[in-house]
Amino acid sequence: LAFEHELSVLFAGAGVALLRPGVQATTGLRAWTAGLRALPVHGANRIGADADALAMHGIDPGTLLMPVQSLSAAARRQWIADADAILPF
């Protein structure tokens, strides 16, 4: 996918908690921290997080696991509108 399209990753809702430094995978899950940090290496040109969700979960955007663009509701809607395809996880 990354070879033919611009790859963007948006963390929203409770998913923003994955960006909190020091968070560990729960039992039975592979360690995903290294995978998240490797997103840019694998072609993710834009990585964003829902600013409202960050605030709701008490996460300071300046302390995230990796550089992420904090997006207001309007910016998040535009980000999604600009996407050619959306794969929700």
N, C-alpha and C positions, 0 to 999 in steps of 0.2 A: 504494500500500500504506500509506503513512504517514498518509493521510487517514482511513482506517477502522480502523487497528490501531496499537497501540503498537509502535514499531520499536526493537528492541534489537540491538546488535552485540557479539558475543563473539569476541575474538581468542584462539586456542588453538594449541598446538603451535608449529611454526616460524613461524606467522603473527604471533606476538608481535614478531618482528624488524621488522615493518613499522612498529612504534610507536617504534623507536629513533630519536632525533634524528640528523639528518645522513645517514641512509641514503638512497641515491639509487637510482632505478629503473635496471634494467639496460638495455642496448641493446635497442631494439625495443619497449620498454614506455613508455607515456605516464607523465609525472610524476604520481604518485598521492598525493603528500604533501598537496597542496591539497585533493584529494578527501576524504582522511581527515579533515582539519580541518573540512570542510564537513558531515560527518555530522550534527551537531546541527542545523544549518540546514535540513537535508532531513528532519528528523523523528526522528532517532535520539535517543530519550529516555534510553536507558541504553547505556553503552559500557563493556564489561568486558574483562579480560584474565585468562587462567589464571595464577595466582600461581606454580604449579609450573613452567610453561613459561618464565615470566619468569626465575625463578631458574636453570633449566637453561641458559638462553641468556645468563646473566650480566647481565641487564638490571635496573637499579634502577627500581622503579615510580615513584619521585620524579623521574625524568629523562625520562619519556615525552614523545612529540611533542605529546600533548594530554591533558587530564584523563581518566583511565580508572580504573574501580573494579577493584582487584586482588582476584581471587576465589579463595578456598581451594577445595579439591576439593569439599567439601560445599556451599559457596555456589554453585559452578559447576553442580553437579547440580541444585540447586533452581532456579537461573536457567533452565536448560534445561527442567525439569519445568513451570515456570510459562508457558512459551511455547505459544501456540496453534498456531503453524506454525514449522518450522525449515527454513531454506534454507542448506545447507552450501556453502561456496566454498573 
